[in-house]
Amino acid sequence: MGTKTTAELQKTIKELCSRVGWSQKALARQLHYELYDTDNECEIRQFEERFKKDLSRSTTQPERLERYLDLMREMPEIEKAGLIVPQYLPTDALDIEVEEALAIVSKELTDTLRAQKE
């Protein structure tokens, strides 16, 4: 059975995909290019199907989804869109409200730092 972590990661990936304007298939292609050195169309289609299943099954390993997010953080399209790719670090020590507030502060800090770079 899947964990809450898996569901949260799947939701995050889907939301980022949507906000950039990509289909899941387009994102899968981008991830495939990052992960593998092949441009074999058959392998790409297989990866697209596996990625689609990874985003829907509760049994998907969170580590795999984290890897996808790590790659997404480096994609120019995500950066150009000004999106912050959250890095999920599970904790049982804080209330959910505190974690949400810290995520907001983190996003504001990142936005400020990016603005200073420009």
N, CA, C and O atoms as a Tinker XYZ file with bonds, in Angstrom:
   472  protein
     1  N      0.839000   -1.181000    0.000000    73     2
     2  CA     0.000000    0.000000    0.000000    64     1     3
     3  C      0.882000    1.241000    0.000000    63     2     4     5
     4  O      1.929000    1.263000    0.646000    81     3
     5  N      0.469000    2.253000   -0.708000    73     3     6
     6  CA     1.248000    3.474000   -0.840000    64     5     7
     7  C      1.191000    4.315000    0.426000    63     6     8     9
     8  O      0.381000    4.072000    1.320000    81     7
     9  N      2.044000    5.281000    0.479000    73     7    10
    10  CA     2.096000    6.153000    1.651000    64     9    11
    11  C      1.566000    7.522000    1.293000    63    10    12    13
    12  O      1.364000    7.841000    0.121000    81    11
    13  N      1.344000    8.323000    2.310000    73    11    14
    14  CA     0.925000    9.705000    2.083000    64    13    15
    15  C      2.001000   10.446000    1.292000    63    14    16    17
    16  O      1.697000   11.320000    0.480000    81    15
    17  N      3.232000   10.095000    1.532000    73    15    18
    18  CA     4.338000   10.719000    0.825000    64    17    19
    19  C      4.195000   10.528000   -0.681000    63    18    20    21
    20  O      4.373000   11.476000   -1.446000    81    19
    21  N      3.880000    9.332000   -1.100000    73    19    22
    22  CA     3.712000    9.040000   -2.519000    64    21    23
    23  C      2.611000    9.916000   -3.120000    63    22    24    25
    24  O      2.799000   10.516000   -4.178000    81    23
    25  N      1.484000    9.988000   -2.453000    73    23    26
    26  CA     0.356000   10.782000   -2.960000    64    25    27
    27  C      0.718000   12.261000   -3.057000    63    26    28    29
    28  O      0.352000   12.929000   -4.024000    81    27
    29  N      1.430000   12.771000   -2.062000    73    27    30
    30  CA     1.822000   14.179000   -2.082000    64    29    31
    31  C      2.799000   14.466000   -3.211000    63    30    32    33
    32  O      2.686000   15.489000   -3.887000    81    31
    33  N      3.749000   13.577000   -3.415000    73    31    34
    34  CA     4.723000   13.759000   -4.495000    64    33    35
    35  C      4.045000   13.692000   -5.852000    63    34    36    37
    36  O      4.347000   14.486000   -6.742000    81    35
    37  N      3.135000   12.752000   -6.012000    73    35    38
    38  CA     2.398000   12.646000   -7.279000    64    37    39
    39  C      1.618000   13.921000   -7.551000    63    38    40    41
    40  O      1.611000   14.421000   -8.677000    81    39
    41  N      0.972000   14.442000   -6.540000    73    39    42
    42  CA     0.197000   15.679000   -6.692000    64    41    43
    43  C      1.102000   16.843000   -7.076000    63    42    44    45
    44  O      0.757000   17.638000   -7.950000    81    43
    45  N      2.254000   16.945000   -6.430000    73    43    46
    46  CA     3.197000   18.022000   -6.723000    64    45    47
    47  C      3.674000   17.962000   -8.168000    63    46    48    49
    48  O      3.720000   18.982000   -8.854000    81    47
    49  N      4.026000   16.775000   -8.625000    73    47    50
    50  CA     4.500000   16.618000  -10.008000    64    49    51
    51  C      3.398000   16.989000  -10.991000    63    50    52    53
    52  O      3.648000   17.692000  -11.970000    81    51
    53  N      2.197000   16.527000  -10.739000    73    51    54
    54  CA     1.069000   16.838000  -11.636000    64    53    55
    55  C      0.786000   18.336000  -11.676000    63    54    56    57
    56  O      0.527000   18.896000  -12.742000    81    55
    57  N      0.836000   18.984000  -10.510000    73    55    58
    58  CA     0.579000   20.428000  -10.459000    64    57    59
    59  C      1.643000   21.213000  -11.216000    63    58    60    61
    60  O      1.320000   22.137000  -11.961000    81    59
    61  N      2.903000   20.853000  -11.030000    73    59    62
    62  CA     3.981000   21.535000  -11.751000    64    61    63
    63  C      3.844000   21.330000  -13.247000    63    62    64    65
    64  O      4.026000   22.260000  -14.032000    81    63
    65  N      3.530000   20.132000  -13.626000    73    63    66
    66  CA     3.346000   19.804000  -15.041000    64    65    67
    67  C      2.253000   20.702000  -15.638000    63    66    68    69
    68  O      2.421000   21.270000  -16.717000    81    67
    69  N      1.167000   20.814000  -14.936000    73    67    70
    70  CA     0.048000   21.627000  -15.399000    64    69    71
    71  C      0.407000   23.111000  -15.449000    63    70    72    73
    72  O      0.045000   23.803000  -16.401000    81    71
    73  N      1.111000   23.599000  -14.438000    73    71    74
    74  CA     1.454000   25.018000  -14.379000    64    73    75
    75  C      2.430000   25.434000  -15.476000    63    74    76    77
    76  O      2.429000   26.588000  -15.904000    81    75
    77  N      3.257000   24.503000  -15.929000    73    75    78
    78  CA     4.186000   24.802000  -17.021000    64    77    79
    79  C      3.472000   24.654000  -18.369000    63    78    80    81
    80  O      3.950000   25.150000  -19.389000    81    79
    81  N      2.332000   23.973000  -18.365000    73    79    82
    82  CA     1.578000   23.785000  -19.598000    64    81    83
    83  C      1.960000   22.525000  -20.352000    63    82    84    85
    84  O      1.697000   22.411000  -21.549000    81    83
    85  N      2.568000   21.592000  -19.671000    73    83    86
    86  CA     2.960000   20.328000  -20.297000    64    85    87
    87  C      1.917000   19.259000  -20.016000    63    86    88    89
    88  O      1.232000   19.288000  -18.993000    81    87
    89  N      1.814000   18.338000  -20.923000    73    87    90
    90  CA     1.069000   17.124000  -20.643000    64    89    91
    91  C      1.998000   16.198000  -19.866000    63    90    92    93
    92  O      3.208000   16.421000  -19.825000    81    91
    93  N      1.447000   15.181000  -19.262000    73    91    94
    94  CA     2.293000   14.207000  -18.571000    64    93    95
    95  C      3.223000   13.513000  -19.563000    63    94    96    97
    96  O      4.355000   13.158000  -19.234000    81    95
    97  N      2.727000   13.330000  -20.768000    73    95    98
    98  CA     3.532000   12.696000  -21.808000    64    97    99
    99  C      4.737000   13.575000  -22.167000    63    98   100   101
   100  O      5.849000   13.073000  -22.337000    81    99
   101  N      4.512000   14.877000  -22.281000    73    99   102
   102  CA     5.613000   15.797000  -22.604000    64   101   103
   103  C      6.645000   15.830000  -21.481000    63   102   104   105
   104  O      7.850000   15.838000  -21.735000    81   103
   105  N      6.170000   15.848000  -20.253000    73   103   106
   106  CA     7.099000   15.816000  -19.124000    64   105   107
   107  C      7.876000   14.509000  -19.113000    63   106   108   109
   108  O      9.079000   14.505000  -18.851000    81   107
   109  N      7.206000   13.405000  -19.392000    73   107   110
   110  CA     7.887000   12.108000  -19.427000    64   109   111
   111  C      9.001000   12.114000  -20.462000    63   110   112   113
   112  O     10.081000   11.578000  -20.214000    81   111
   113  N      8.749000   12.713000  -21.612000    73   111   114
   114  CA     9.794000   12.799000  -22.643000    64   113   115
   115  C     10.997000   13.591000  -22.140000    63   114   116   117
   116  O     12.143000   13.185000  -22.333000    81   115
   117  N     10.728000   14.723000  -21.494000    73   115   118
   118  CA    11.809000   15.538000  -20.954000    64   117   119
   119  C     12.618000   14.764000  -19.917000    63   118   120   121
   120  O     13.848000   14.811000  -19.913000    81   119
   121  N     11.918000   14.057000  -19.047000    73   119   122
   122  CA    12.598000   13.267000  -18.025000    64   121   123
   123  C     13.414000   12.139000  -18.646000    63   122   124   125
   124  O     14.519000   11.840000  -18.194000    81   123
   125  N     12.864000   11.518000  -19.680000    73   123   126
   126  CA    13.586000   10.431000  -20.352000    64   125   127
   127  C     14.893000   10.950000  -20.939000    63   126   128   129
   128  O     15.933000   10.300000  -20.832000    81   127
   129  N     14.832000   12.115000  -21.554000    73   127   130
   130  CA    16.054000   12.692000  -22.133000    64   129   131
   131  C     17.095000   12.973000  -21.050000    63   130   132   133
   132  O     18.295000   12.848000  -21.294000    81   131
   133  N     16.639000   13.350000  -19.859000    73   131   134
   134  CA    17.557000   13.622000  -18.756000    64   133   135
   135  C     18.136000   12.339000  -18.155000    63   134   136   137
   136  O     19.291000   12.309000  -17.728000    81   135
   137  N     17.331000   11.293000  -18.128000    73   135   138
   138  CA    17.739000   10.054000  -17.463000    64   137   139
   139  C     18.564000    9.112000  -18.335000    63   138   140   141
   140  O     19.428000    8.393000  -17.835000    81   139
   141  N     18.297000    9.118000  -19.629000    73   139   142
   142  CA    18.911000    8.121000  -20.515000    64   141   143
   143  C     19.596000    8.785000  -21.705000    63   142   144   145
   144  O     19.249000    9.898000  -22.102000    81   143
   145  N     20.558000    8.093000  -22.252000    73   143   146
   146  CA    21.308000    8.607000  -23.401000    64   145   147
   147  C     20.754000    8.132000  -24.735000    63   146   148   149
   148  O     21.431000    8.240000  -25.758000    81   147
   149  N     19.549000    7.615000  -24.740000    73   147   150
   150  CA    18.994000    7.099000  -25.986000    64   149   151
   151  C     17.840000    7.979000  -26.461000    63   150   152   153
   152  O     17.145000    8.612000  -25.667000    81   151
   153  N     17.662000    7.997000  -27.767000    73   151   154
   154  CA    16.524000    8.688000  -28.376000    64   153   155
   155  C     15.628000    7.676000  -29.080000    63   154   156   157
   156  O     14.916000    8.017000  -30.024000    81   155
   157  N     15.668000    6.447000  -28.622000    73   155   158
   158  CA    14.880000    5.372000  -29.210000    64   157   159
   159  C     13.400000    5.619000  -28.919000    63   158   160   161
   160  O     12.985000    5.663000  -27.761000    81   159
   161  N     12.620000    5.778000  -29.971000    73   159   162
   162  CA    11.202000    6.126000  -29.831000    64   161   163
   163  C     10.430000    5.063000  -29.053000    63   162   164   165
   164  O      9.534000    5.401000  -28.279000    81   163
   165  N     10.752000    3.818000  -29.240000    73   163   166
   166  CA    10.079000    2.737000  -28.522000    64   165   167
   167  C     10.349000    2.837000  -27.023000    63   166   168   169
   168  O      9.433000    2.690000  -26.214000    81   167
   169  N     11.601000    3.086000  -26.655000    73   167   170
   170  CA    11.957000    3.236000  -25.247000    64   169   171
   171  C     11.292000    4.468000  -24.638000    63   170   172   173
   172  O     10.874000    4.442000  -23.481000    81   171
   173  N     11.196000    5.527000  -25.406000    73   171   174
   174  CA    10.551000    6.753000  -24.925000    64   173   175
   175  C      9.080000    6.484000  -24.639000    63   174   176   177
   176  O      8.566000    6.897000  -23.600000    81   175
   177  N      8.402000    5.802000  -25.544000    73   175   178
   178  CA     6.980000    5.484000  -25.338000    64   177   179
   179  C      6.782000    4.584000  -24.117000    63   178   180   181
   180  O      5.823000    4.750000  -23.362000    81   179
   181  N      7.689000    3.639000  -23.934000    73   179   182
   182  CA     7.602000    2.764000  -22.753000    64   181   183
   183  C      7.777000    3.584000  -21.476000    63   182   184   185
   184  O      7.075000    3.366000  -20.488000    81   183
   185  N      8.714000    4.523000  -21.504000    73   183   186
   186  CA     8.930000    5.371000  -20.336000    64   185   187
   187  C      7.705000    6.249000  -20.078000    63   186   188   189
   188  O      7.321000    6.455000  -18.927000    81   187
   189  N      7.093000    6.765000  -21.140000    73   187   190
   190  CA     5.893000    7.592000  -20.985000    64   189   191
   191  C      4.801000    6.810000  -20.253000    63   190   192   193
   192  O      4.139000    7.338000  -19.360000    81   191
   193  N      4.623000    5.554000  -20.640000    73   191   194
   194  CA     3.601000    4.721000  -19.993000    64   193   195
   195  C      3.957000    4.439000  -18.539000    63   194   196   197
   196  O      3.093000    4.486000  -17.663000    81   195
   197  N      5.229000    4.145000  -18.283000    73   195   198
   198  CA     5.654000    3.875000  -16.908000    64   197   199
   199  C      5.487000    5.124000  -16.047000    63   198   200   201
   200  O      5.046000    5.041000  -14.901000    81   199
   201  N      5.843000    6.285000  -16.605000    73   199   202
   202  CA     5.707000    7.545000  -15.874000    64   201   203
   203  C      4.243000    7.811000  -15.536000    63   202   204   205
   204  O      3.919000    8.209000  -14.417000    81   203
   205  N      3.378000    7.593000  -16.493000    73   203   206
   206  CA     1.944000    7.787000  -16.287000    64   205   207
   207  C      1.451000    6.903000  -15.136000    63   206   208   209
   208  O      0.662000    7.343000  -14.300000    81   207
   209  N      1.921000    5.662000  -15.103000    73   207   210
   210  CA     1.544000    4.746000  -14.027000    64   209   211
   211  C      2.161000    5.181000  -12.703000    63   210   212   213
   212  O      1.529000    5.063000  -11.653000    81   211
   213  N      3.386000    5.680000  -12.749000    73   211   214
   214  CA     4.048000    6.158000  -11.531000    64   213   215
   215  C      3.253000    7.282000  -10.875000    63   214   216   217
   216  O      3.258000    7.422000   -9.652000    81   215
   217  N      2.575000    8.075000  -11.687000    73   215   218
   218  CA     1.810000    9.199000  -11.151000    64   217   219
   219  C      0.404000    8.817000  -10.711000    63   218   220   221
   220  O     -0.342000    9.657000  -10.207000    81   219
   221  N      0.040000    7.554000  -10.899000    73   219   222
   222  CA    -1.310000    7.157000  -10.521000    64   221   223
   223  C     -1.362000    6.027000   -9.500000    63   222   224   225
   224  O     -2.368000    5.865000   -8.810000    81   223
   225  N     -0.310000    5.259000   -9.395000    73   223   226
   226  CA    -0.332000    4.115000   -8.482000    64   225   227
   227  C      0.130000    4.507000   -7.080000    63   226   228   229
   228  O      1.109000    5.234000   -6.912000    81   227
   229  N     -0.582000    4.019000   -6.097000    73   227   230
   230  CA    -0.208000    4.306000   -4.711000    64   229   231
   231  C      1.024000    3.520000   -4.279000    63   230   232   233
   232  O      1.613000    3.807000   -3.237000    81   231
   233  N      1.415000    2.530000   -5.077000    73   231   234
   234  CA     2.574000    1.697000   -4.732000    64   233   235
   235  C      3.888000    2.223000   -5.300000    63   234   236   237
   236  O      4.939000    1.620000   -5.085000    81   235
   237  N      3.841000    3.336000   -6.020000    73   235   238
   238  CA     5.068000    3.911000   -6.583000    64   237   239
   239  C      6.012000    4.310000   -5.458000    63   238   240   241
   240  O      5.604000    4.923000   -4.471000    81   239
   241  N      7.271000    3.954000   -5.622000    73   239   242
   242  CA     8.280000    4.291000   -4.616000    64   241   243
   243  C      8.467000    5.810000   -4.552000    63   242   244   245
   244  O      8.670000    6.447000   -5.586000    81   243
   245  N      8.401000    6.394000   -3.355000    73   243   246
   246  CA     8.611000    7.842000   -3.219000    64   245   247
   247  C      9.975000    8.280000   -3.747000    63   246   248   249
   248  O     10.115000    9.395000   -4.250000    81   247
   249  N     10.963000    7.424000   -3.637000    73   247   250
   250  CA    12.299000    7.767000   -4.112000    64   249   251
   251  C     12.306000    8.026000   -5.622000    63   250   252   253
   252  O     13.012000    8.914000   -6.100000    81   251
   253  N     11.533000    7.263000   -6.354000    73   251   254
   254  CA    11.440000    7.467000   -7.802000    64   253   255
   255  C     10.813000    8.827000   -8.092000    63   254   256   257
   256  O     11.282000    9.557000   -8.965000    81   255
   257  N      9.762000    9.163000   -7.368000    73   255   258
   258  CA     9.095000   10.447000   -7.570000    64   257   259
   259  C     10.000000   11.607000   -7.168000    63   258   260   261
   260  O     10.002000   12.655000   -7.813000    81   259
   261  N     10.770000   11.412000   -6.098000    73   259   262
   262  CA    11.742000   12.432000   -5.680000    64   261   263
   263  C     12.776000   12.656000   -6.782000    63   262   264   265
   264  O     13.179000   13.790000   -7.042000    81   263
   265  N     13.199000   11.581000   -7.421000    73   263   266
   266  CA    14.175000   11.689000   -8.524000    64   265   267
   267  C     13.588000   12.522000   -9.661000    63   266   268   269
   268  O     14.269000   13.376000  -10.227000    81   267
   269  N     12.334000   12.273000   -9.987000    73   267   270
   270  CA    11.682000   13.069000  -11.024000    64   269   271
   271  C     11.664000   14.546000  -10.632000    63   270   272   273
   272  O     11.955000   15.412000  -11.457000    81   271
   273  N     11.324000   14.832000   -9.377000    73   271   274
   274  CA    11.296000   16.222000   -8.924000    64   273   275
   275  C     12.682000   16.855000   -8.956000    63   274   276   277
   276  O     12.827000   18.023000   -9.317000    81   275
   277  N     13.692000   16.089000   -8.581000    73   275   278
   278  CA    15.062000   16.598000   -8.646000    64   277   279
   279  C     15.412000   17.015000  -10.070000    63   278   280   281
   280  O     16.016000   18.066000  -10.281000    81   279
   281  N     15.038000   16.202000  -11.035000    73   279   282
   282  CA    15.309000   16.529000  -12.439000    64   281   283
   283  C     14.495000   17.740000  -12.881000    63   282   284   285
   284  O     14.985000   18.584000  -13.631000    81   283
   285  N     13.258000   17.823000  -12.418000    73   283   286
   286  CA    12.404000   18.950000  -12.784000    64   285   287
   287  C     12.970000   20.263000  -12.259000    63   286   288   289
   288  O     12.848000   21.298000  -12.914000    81   287
   289  N     13.586000   20.228000  -11.085000    73   287   290
   290  CA    14.170000   21.444000  -10.500000    64   289   291
   291  C     15.213000   22.054000  -11.429000    63   290   292   293
   292  O     15.424000   23.267000  -11.421000    81   291
   293  N     15.855000   21.226000  -12.219000    73   291   294
   294  CA    16.932000   21.673000  -13.097000    64   293   295
   295  C     16.458000   22.070000  -14.497000    63   294   296   297
   296  O     17.251000   22.579000  -15.289000    81   295
   297  N     15.203000   21.850000  -14.810000    73   295   298
   298  CA    14.700000   22.126000  -16.156000    64   297   299
   299  C     14.500000   23.622000  -16.368000    63   298   300   301
   300  O     13.873000   24.292000  -15.547000    81   299
   301  N     15.035000   24.145000  -17.471000    73   299   302
   302  CA    14.916000   25.583000  -17.743000    64   301   303
   303  C     13.466000   26.068000  -17.814000    63   302   304   305
   304  O     13.177000   27.196000  -17.416000    81   303
   305  N     12.565000   25.244000  -18.309000    73   303   306
   306  CA    11.166000   25.646000  -18.441000    64   305   307
   307  C     10.534000   25.911000  -17.078000    63   306   308   309
   308  O      9.732000   26.831000  -16.919000    81   307
   309  N     10.908000   25.089000  -16.099000    73   307   310
   310  CA    10.398000   25.274000  -14.748000    64   309   311
   311  C     10.959000   26.577000  -14.168000    63   310   312   313
   312  O     10.238000   27.360000  -13.548000    81   311
   313  N     12.245000   26.785000  -14.382000    73   311   314
   314  CA    12.890000   27.995000  -13.868000    64   313   315
   315  C     12.327000   29.244000  -14.544000    63   314   316   317
   316  O     12.056000   30.244000  -13.879000    81   315
   317  N     12.151000   29.185000  -15.870000    73   315   318
   318  CA    11.622000   30.340000  -16.598000    64   317   319
   319  C     10.217000   30.699000  -16.141000    63   318   320   321
   320  O      9.842000   31.872000  -16.128000    81   319
   321  N      9.448000   29.696000  -15.768000    73   319   322
   322  CA     8.075000   29.935000  -15.328000    64   321   323
   323  C      8.029000   30.498000  -13.913000    63   322   324   325
   324  O      6.967000   30.864000  -13.410000    81   323
   325  N      9.200000   30.563000  -13.278000    73   323   326
   326  CA     9.252000   31.109000  -11.927000    64   325   327
   327  C      8.649000   30.195000  -10.889000    63   326   328   329
   328  O      8.231000   30.645000   -9.822000    81   327
   329  N      8.602000   28.916000  -11.195000    73   327   330
   330  CA     8.000000   27.970000  -10.274000    64   329   331
   331  C      9.029000   27.471000   -9.272000    63   330   332   333
   332  O     10.197000   27.258000   -9.597000    81   331
   333  N      8.575000   27.298000   -8.091000    73   331   334
   334  CA     9.401000   26.738000   -7.042000    64   333   335
   335  C      9.032000   25.274000   -6.933000    63   334   336   337
   336  O      7.871000   24.934000   -6.707000    81   335
   337  N      9.998000   24.425000   -7.091000    73   335   338
   338  CA     9.747000   22.995000   -6.957000    64   337   339
   339  C     10.035000   22.636000   -5.513000    63   338   340   341
   340  O     11.185000   22.643000   -5.076000    81   339
   341  N      8.976000   22.321000   -4.775000    73   339   342
   342  CA     9.203000   22.027000   -3.369000    64   341   343
   343  C     10.006000   20.747000   -3.192000    63   342   344   345
   344  O      9.863000   19.788000   -3.950000    81   343
   345  N     10.831000   20.758000   -2.197000    73   343   346
   346  CA    11.593000   19.560000   -1.872000    64   345   347
   347  C     10.961000   18.984000   -0.619000    63   346   348   349
   348  O     11.052000   19.561000    0.465000    81   347
   349  N     10.332000   17.859000   -0.783000    73   347   350
   350  CA     9.586000   17.252000    0.302000    64   349   351
   351  C     10.530000   16.590000    1.289000    63   350   352   353
   352  O     11.304000   15.701000    0.932000    81   351
   353  N     10.455000   17.034000    2.528000    73   351   354
   354  CA    11.225000   16.433000    3.609000    64   353   355
   355  C     10.241000   16.083000    4.715000    63   354   356   357
   356  O      9.858000   16.950000    5.501000    81   355
   357  N      9.836000   14.845000    4.782000    73   355   358
   358  CA     8.809000   14.463000    5.756000    64   357   359
   359  C      9.292000   14.640000    7.193000    63   358   360   361
   360  O     10.456000   14.405000    7.516000    81   359
   361  N      8.369000   15.057000    8.030000    73   359   362
   362  CA     8.683000   15.204000    9.449000    64   361   363
   363  C      7.422000   14.950000   10.250000    63   362   364   365
   364  O      6.324000   15.330000    9.846000    81   363
   365  N      7.591000   14.320000   11.358000    73   363   366
   366  CA     6.472000   14.126000   12.279000    64   365   367
   367  C      6.602000   15.056000   13.473000    63   366   368   369
   368  O      5.786000   15.014000   14.394000    81   367
   369  N      7.628000   15.894000   13.455000    73   367   370
   370  CA     7.905000   16.757000   14.595000    64   369   371
   371  C      7.071000   18.040000   14.592000    63   370   372   373
   372  O      6.864000   18.644000   15.644000    81   371
   373  N      6.589000   18.462000   13.413000    73   371   374
   374  CA     5.874000   19.738000   13.307000    64   373   375
   375  C      4.419000   19.526000   12.923000    63   374   376   377
   376  O      4.067000   18.560000   12.245000    81   375
   377  N      3.589000   20.446000   13.371000    73   375   378
   378  CA     2.195000   20.435000   12.934000    64   377   379
   379  C      2.135000   20.805000   11.468000    63   378   380   381
   380  O      3.028000   21.481000   10.956000    81   379
   381  N      1.098000   20.369000   10.795000    73   379   382
   382  CA     0.942000   20.633000    9.363000    64   381   383
   383  C      0.882000   22.138000    9.093000    63   382   384   385
   384  O      1.394000   22.601000    8.074000    81   383
   385  N      0.262000   22.902000    9.992000    73   383   386
   386  CA     0.166000   24.349000    9.805000    64   385   387
   387  C      1.551000   25.001000    9.828000    63   386   388   389
   388  O      1.821000   25.927000    9.063000    81   387
   389  N      2.414000   24.516000   10.700000    73   387   390
   390  CA     3.772000   25.048000   10.789000    64   389   391
   391  C      4.547000   24.717000    9.515000    63   390   392   393
   392  O      5.253000   25.566000    8.971000    81   391
   393  N      4.409000   23.468000    9.039000    73   391   394
   394  CA     5.090000   23.081000    7.809000    64   393   395
   395  C      4.620000   23.921000    6.628000    63   394   396   397
   396  O      5.434000   24.331000    5.801000    81   395
   397  N      3.321000   24.183000    6.539000    73   395   398
   398  CA     2.787000   25.010000    5.453000    64   397   399
   399  C      3.330000   26.435000    5.538000    63   398   400   401
   400  O      3.679000   27.028000    4.517000    81   399
   401  N      3.404000   26.987000    6.750000    73   399   402
   402  CA     3.935000   28.339000    6.927000    64   401   403
   403  C      5.404000   28.397000    6.533000    63   402   404   405
   404  O      5.842000   29.363000    5.909000    81   403
   405  N      6.160000   27.383000    6.888000    73   403   406
   406  CA     7.575000   27.345000    6.519000    64   405   407
   407  C      7.746000   27.226000    5.006000    63   406   408   409
   408  O      8.674000   27.803000    4.439000    81   407
   409  N      6.862000   26.487000    4.355000    73   407   410
   410  CA     6.925000   26.381000    2.897000    64   409   411
   411  C      6.683000   27.741000    2.247000    63   410   412   413
   412  O      7.338000   28.083000    1.262000    81   411
   413  N      5.757000   28.508000    2.784000    73   411   414
   414  CA     5.477000   29.847000    2.253000    64   413   415
   415  C      6.687000   30.749000    2.431000    63   414   416   417
   416  O      7.062000   31.471000    1.507000    81   415
   417  N      7.300000   30.717000    3.605000    73   415   418
   418  CA     8.494000   31.531000    3.869000    64   417   419
   419  C      9.620000   31.131000    2.931000    63   418   420   421
   420  O     10.319000   31.986000    2.389000    81   419
   421  N      9.791000   29.836000    2.743000    73   419   422
   422  CA    10.837000   29.341000    1.847000    64   421   423
   423  C     10.624000   29.844000    0.423000    63   422   424   425
   424  O     11.575000   30.255000   -0.241000    81   423
   425  N      9.385000   29.811000   -0.041000    73   423   426
   426  CA     9.083000   30.285000   -1.397000    64   425   427
   427  C      9.379000   31.781000   -1.516000    63   426   428   429
   428  O      9.947000   32.228000   -2.511000    81   427
   429  N      8.993000   32.544000   -0.504000    73   427   430
   430  CA     9.246000   33.987000   -0.534000    64   429   431
   431  C     10.743000   34.284000   -0.556000    63   430   432   433
   432  O     11.186000   35.183000   -1.271000    81   431
   433  N     11.511000   33.544000    0.211000    73   431   434
   434  CA    12.964000   33.725000    0.210000    64   433   435
   435  C     13.558000   33.399000   -1.154000    63   434   436   437
   436  O     14.409000   34.130000   -1.661000    81   435
   437  N     13.111000   32.314000   -1.735000    73   435   438
   438  CA    13.608000   31.924000   -3.053000    64   437   439
   439  C     13.256000   32.980000   -4.088000    63   438   440   441
   440  O     14.093000   33.342000   -4.915000    81   439
   441  N     12.015000   33.481000   -4.050000    73   439   442
   442  CA    11.606000   34.529000   -4.983000    64   441   443
   443  C     12.460000   35.785000   -4.817000    63   442   444   445
   444  O     12.862000   36.405000   -5.801000    81   443
   445  N     12.728000   36.151000   -3.579000    73   443   446
   446  CA    13.564000   37.331000   -3.306000    64   445   447
   447  C     14.975000   37.136000   -3.855000    63   446   448   449
   448  O     15.531000   38.037000   -4.483000    81   447
   449  N     15.542000   35.976000   -3.622000    73   447   450
   450  CA    16.895000   35.693000   -4.122000    64   449   451
   451  C     16.950000   35.695000   -5.645000    63   450   452   453
   452  O     17.911000   36.185000   -6.239000    81   451
   453  N     15.913000   35.144000   -6.272000    73   451   454
   454  CA    15.877000   35.150000   -7.741000    64   453   455
   455  C     15.769000   36.568000   -8.274000    63   454   456   457
   456  O     16.402000   36.908000   -9.273000    81   455
   457  N     14.977000   37.392000   -7.620000    73   455   458
   458  CA    14.824000   38.780000   -8.055000    64   457   459
   459  C     16.134000   39.532000   -7.926000    63   458   460   461
   460  O     16.435000   40.385000   -8.761000    81   459
   461  N     16.910000   39.241000   -6.916000    73   459   462
   462  CA    18.193000   39.894000   -6.722000    64   461   463
   463  C     19.201000   39.475000   -7.802000    63   462   464   465
   464  O     20.088000   40.252000   -8.158000    81   463
   465  N     19.066000   38.268000   -8.312000    73   463   466
   466  CA    19.958000   37.780000   -9.370000    64   465   467
   467  C     19.723000   38.531000  -10.680000    63   466   468   469
   468  O     20.640000   38.702000  -11.484000    81   467
   469  N     18.505000   38.969000  -10.879000    73   467   470
   470  CA    18.145000   39.624000  -12.149000    64   469   471
   471  C     18.537000   41.022000  -12.116000    63   470   472
   472  O     18.322000   41.746000  -13.088000    81   471
